[in-house]
């Protein structure tokens, strides 16, 4: 089970009834306490949402710390629960996003996950200073290429590339680093990564098949109004096949070629698709005290 730990709840004005002052929402220690409580309650994964823009325009609290920064603090403050920040690559540089996620995996000792999402508001383009990525197809293209870049860069370091040799004064073995040339539809990326290979090798990627190709995801997020809709959505990813790799590893001069692991051309073993159902609490509709409290909470 997983739980989103942003704010004080799904309602925009939930913080008004919280047993703390509003400024506590922006204190990392509170996020770590909530994550620890989630772990003690039996949850195995916590998520942190993010965007370059505030969550909403309203008189209620909208400030928050970046998802990766909060996840990093949680990683250093916990020991068992998985941490999955929302990291959109619609406008963010995939090279830097992959470095952040790899660093998070090192700090958490292999507990990092990645919820692949997108920035669909036009104001996000202005905030990033980039041309607008208009339309669902264009945003899906950016997400698809961003995931491909991240996975390629994580594969550019071999598992044993860091040697920390005092005798030769070398931190890593250059023969175990591999340049990558990847050309997408809107940009090209060259490596290798600037962060050593994550402890997991490849972080588990979660996302909705309507935003990211299910062929690139390890866990597909599904939702529906009833059991039949959820079941149909969970079964749909099985129809997808992983696309052929568009990456090429270019070894540095004098280095050995990048090893290809048995059974997968990308250097990693493919996982069967798993589905995670997204549930949102529904507001009470009955008359009486519960309804009146809902009205007061929503202002």
C-alpha positions as CSV (number, residue, x, y, z in Angstrom):
1,X,0.0,0.0,0.0
2,X,1.1,3.6,-0.6
3,X,0.0,6.9,0.6
4,X,0.5,10.5,-0.5
5,X,1.9,12.6,2.4
6,X,1.4,16.1,1.0
7,X,-0.3,18.7,3.2
8,X,-2.9,17.7,5.7
9,X,-5.2,15.8,3.4
10,X,-7.1,15.8,0.1
11,X,-9.3,18.8,1.0
12,X,-7.8,22.2,0.2
13,X,-8.6,23.6,3.6
14,X,-7.8,20.5,5.8
15,X,-5.0,22.4,7.4
16,X,-7.5,24.7,9.1
17,X,-8.5,21.8,11.4
18,X,-5.0,20.4,11.9
19,X,-3.4,20.4,15.3
20,X,-0.5,22.5,14.3
21,X,0.1,26.0,12.9
22,X,0.1,26.4,9.1
23,X,3.8,27.1,8.9
24,X,4.5,23.5,10.0
25,X,3.4,22.3,6.6
26,X,6.7,23.6,5.2
27,X,9.0,22.0,7.9
28,X,10.7,18.9,6.6
29,X,10.7,17.2,10.0
30,X,6.9,17.1,9.8
31,X,7.1,15.3,6.5
32,X,9.5,12.8,8.0
33,X,7.2,12.2,11.0
34,X,4.3,11.6,8.7
35,X,6.4,9.1,6.6
36,X,7.5,7.3,9.8
37,X,3.9,7.1,10.9
38,X,2.9,5.7,7.5
39,X,5.5,3.0,7.8
40,X,4.4,2.1,11.3
41,X,0.8,1.8,10.0
42,X,1.8,-0.8,7.4
43,X,2.3,1.3,4.3
44,X,5.3,0.3,2.1
45,X,5.5,3.5,0.0
46,X,5.0,7.2,0.4
47,X,4.7,9.7,-2.4
48,X,5.4,13.5,-2.6
49,X,3.7,15.6,-5.3
50,X,5.4,18.5,-7.0
51,X,5.2,21.1,-9.8
52,X,7.0,24.3,-10.6
53,X,3.7,26.0,-9.9
54,X,1.7,26.1,-6.7
55,X,-0.9,23.3,-6.3
56,X,-3.8,25.7,-6.7
57,X,-4.9,29.3,-6.6
58,X,-7.0,29.7,-3.5
59,X,-7.0,31.4,-0.1
60,X,-5.7,28.2,1.5
61,X,-2.2,27.0,2.0
62,X,-0.4,26.3,-1.3
63,X,3.3,26.5,-0.4
64,X,5.4,23.4,-0.3
65,X,9.0,22.2,-0.6
66,X,10.1,20.4,-3.8
67,X,9.2,16.7,-4.0
68,X,12.8,15.5,-4.4
69,X,14.0,17.6,-1.5
70,X,11.3,16.3,0.8
71,X,11.9,12.8,-0.4
72,X,15.6,13.2,0.4
73,X,14.9,14.3,3.9
74,X,12.5,11.4,4.4
75,X,15.1,9.0,3.0
76,X,17.7,10.2,5.5
77,X,15.2,10.0,8.4
78,X,13.7,6.5,7.7
79,X,15.1,3.1,7.0
80,X,12.5,0.8,5.5
81,X,9.7,2.6,3.6
82,X,9.9,3.4,-0.1
83,X,9.9,7.0,-1.3
84,X,8.4,8.1,-4.6
85,X,8.6,11.7,-5.6
86,X,6.5,13.1,-8.5
87,X,9.1,14.3,-11.0
88,X,7.7,15.7,-14.3
89,X,10.1,16.0,-17.3
90,X,7.8,18.0,-19.5
91,X,10.1,21.0,-19.1
92,X,12.8,19.9,-16.6
93,X,16.1,18.6,-18.1
94,X,15.9,14.8,-18.0
95,X,19.7,14.7,-17.3
96,X,19.3,16.6,-14.1
97,X,16.1,14.7,-13.1
98,X,18.0,11.4,-13.5
99,X,20.9,12.7,-11.4
100,X,18.5,13.8,-8.6
101,X,16.7,10.4,-8.6
102,X,20.0,8.5,-8.6
103,X,21.2,10.6,-5.6
104,X,17.9,9.9,-3.8
105,X,18.4,6.2,-4.4
106,X,21.9,6.4,-2.9
107,X,20.7,8.3,0.2
108,X,17.8,5.9,0.7
109,X,20.0,2.8,0.1
110,X,17.8,1.6,-2.7
111,X,14.4,2.7,-1.6
112,X,13.7,5.4,-4.2
113,X,10.9,5.2,-6.7
114,X,9.8,7.6,-9.5
115,X,6.3,8.7,-10.2
116,X,6.5,9.9,-13.8
117,X,4.1,12.8,-14.3
118,X,3.8,15.9,-16.5
119,X,3.2,19.7,-16.3
120,X,0.1,20.4,-18.2
121,X,-0.4,24.1,-17.3
122,X,0.8,26.8,-19.7
123,X,2.2,28.8,-16.8
124,X,4.7,26.0,-16.2
125,X,6.4,26.8,-19.6
126,X,6.7,30.4,-18.6
127,X,8.2,29.5,-15.2
128,X,10.8,27.2,-16.9
129,X,11.4,29.8,-19.7
130,X,10.8,27.2,-22.3
131,X,8.4,27.0,-25.3
132,X,5.0,25.6,-24.5
133,X,4.5,21.9,-24.9
134,X,0.9,21.9,-26.1
135,X,-1.3,18.9,-26.3
136,X,-1.4,15.5,-24.6
137,X,0.6,13.8,-27.4
138,X,3.5,16.3,-27.1
139,X,3.6,16.0,-23.3
140,X,3.6,12.2,-23.7
141,X,6.5,12.5,-26.1
142,X,8.5,14.5,-23.5
143,X,7.7,12.0,-20.8
144,X,8.6,9.1,-23.0
145,X,11.9,10.6,-24.0
146,X,12.6,11.7,-20.4
147,X,12.2,8.2,-19.1
148,X,14.4,6.8,-21.8
149,X,17.1,9.3,-21.0
150,X,17.0,8.5,-17.3
151,X,17.2,4.8,-17.9
152,X,20.0,5.2,-20.3
153,X,22.1,7.3,-18.0
154,X,21.6,5.0,-15.1
155,X,23.0,2.2,-17.3
156,X,26.1,4.3,-18.3
157,X,27.9,3.3,-15.1
158,X,28.5,-0.3,-14.4
159,X,27.6,-1.7,-11.0
160,X,31.3,-2.0,-9.9
161,X,32.6,1.3,-11.6
162,X,33.4,2.9,-8.2
163,X,36.6,1.3,-6.9
164,X,37.9,3.9,-4.4
165,X,41.5,2.8,-5.0
166,X,43.9,4.4,-2.6
167,X,46.9,2.7,-4.3
168,X,46.2,4.3,-7.7
169,X,44.4,7.4,-6.5
170,X,41.3,6.6,-8.5
171,X,37.7,6.9,-7.4
172,X,36.3,5.0,-10.4
173,X,37.4,2.8,-13.2
174,X,37.0,4.7,-16.4
175,X,36.7,1.4,-18.4
176,X,33.5,0.8,-16.6
177,X,31.9,4.1,-17.6
178,X,30.2,4.4,-21.0
179,X,29.2,7.3,-23.1
180,X,25.7,7.3,-24.4
181,X,24.3,9.1,-27.5
182,X,20.6,9.4,-27.4
183,X,18.6,11.4,-29.8
184,X,14.9,12.1,-29.1
185,X,12.4,14.0,-31.1
186,X,13.2,17.4,-29.5
187,X,16.7,17.0,-28.0
188,X,19.9,14.9,-27.8
189,X,21.7,13.8,-24.7
190,X,25.3,12.6,-24.2
191,X,26.6,10.9,-21.1
192,X,27.8,9.3,-19.0
193,X,25.9,10.3,-15.9
194,X,27.5,12.4,-13.3
195,X,26.2,10.3,-10.4
196,X,27.2,6.6,-10.0
197,X,24.7,3.9,-10.9
198,X,21.9,3.8,-8.3
199,X,21.9,0.9,-5.9
200,X,18.9,-0.5,-7.6
201,X,20.4,-0.1,-11.0
202,X,17.1,1.0,-12.4
203,X,14.6,2.8,-10.2
204,X,11.1,1.5,-10.3
205,X,9.0,3.9,-12.4
206,X,5.3,4.4,-11.7
207,X,2.8,6.3,-13.8
208,X,-0.5,6.4,-15.6
209,X,-0.6,4.7,-19.0
210,X,-2.6,7.7,-20.3
211,X,0.5,9.9,-19.6
212,X,3.4,7.6,-20.1
213,X,3.6,4.5,-22.3
214,X,3.0,1.5,-20.2
215,X,5.9,-0.2,-21.9
216,X,8.2,2.1,-20.0
217,X,6.7,1.6,-16.6
218,X,7.3,-1.0,-13.9
219,X,4.1,-0.1,-12.0
220,X,1.0,1.2,-13.8
221,X,-1.3,3.5,-11.8
222,X,-4.9,2.8,-12.5
223,X,-8.2,4.2,-11.2
224,X,-11.9,3.8,-11.8
225,X,-15.3,4.4,-10.3
226,X,-16.0,0.7,-9.7
227,X,-14.3,-2.7,-9.5
228,X,-14.9,-3.5,-13.2
229,X,-13.3,-0.3,-14.4
230,X,-10.3,-0.8,-12.2
231,X,-9.9,-4.4,-13.3
232,X,-10.1,-3.4,-17.0
233,X,-7.5,-0.6,-16.5
234,X,-5.2,-3.0,-14.7
235,X,-5.4,-5.6,-17.5
236,X,-4.8,-3.1,-20.3
237,X,-1.0,-2.6,-19.8
238,X,-0.5,-6.3,-20.6
239,X,-1.3,-5.5,-24.2
240,X,1.8,-3.2,-24.6
241,X,5.2,-4.4,-25.7
242,X,8.4,-2.6,-24.8
243,X,9.6,-0.6,-27.8
244,X,13.0,-1.5,-29.3
245,X,15.8,0.6,-27.7
246,X,16.7,3.9,-29.3
247,X,19.9,4.2,-27.3
248,X,23.5,3.5,-28.2
249,X,26.4,3.2,-25.8
250,X,29.6,4.7,-27.2
251,X,32.6,3.5,-25.1
252,X,35.4,5.9,-24.4
253,X,38.7,5.3,-26.1
254,X,40.3,2.1,-24.8
255,X,37.3,1.0,-22.7
256,X,35.5,-2.2,-22.9
257,X,32.0,-2.3,-24.5
258,X,29.0,-2.0,-22.3
259,X,27.9,-5.5,-21.2
260,X,24.5,-6.7,-22.3
261,X,22.7,-8.6,-19.6
262,X,21.1,-11.8,-20.7
263,X,17.5,-11.5,-21.7
264,X,17.2,-7.8,-22.2
265,X,18.9,-5.5,-24.8
266,X,18.9,-2.5,-22.4
267,X,21.1,-4.2,-19.9
268,X,18.4,-4.9,-17.3
269,X,16.0,-7.7,-16.7
270,X,12.4,-6.7,-17.6
271,X,9.8,-6.8,-14.9
272,X,6.3,-7.9,-15.4
273,X,3.8,-5.0,-15.2
274,X,2.3,-4.5,-11.8
275,X,-0.7,-2.3,-11.2
276,X,-1.4,0.0,-8.3
277,X,-5.0,1.3,-7.8
278,X,-5.3,5.0,-7.0
279,X,-8.0,5.7,-4.4
280,X,-9.2,9.1,-3.4
281,X,-11.5,9.6,-0.3
282,X,-15.0,10.6,-1.3
283,X,-16.6,13.4,0.7
284,X,-19.6,12.4,2.7
285,X,-23.0,13.2,1.1
286,X,-25.3,12.4,4.0
287,X,-27.2,15.1,5.8
288,X,-26.3,16.0,9.3
289,X,-23.1,16.7,11.2
290,X,-20.7,15.2,8.7
291,X,-22.1,17.4,5.9
292,X,-21.9,20.5,8.0
293,X,-18.3,19.7,8.9
294,X,-17.5,19.3,5.3
295,X,-18.9,22.7,4.5
296,X,-16.8,24.3,7.2
297,X,-13.7,22.5,6.1
298,X,-14.0,23.6,2.5
299,X,-14.8,27.2,3.6
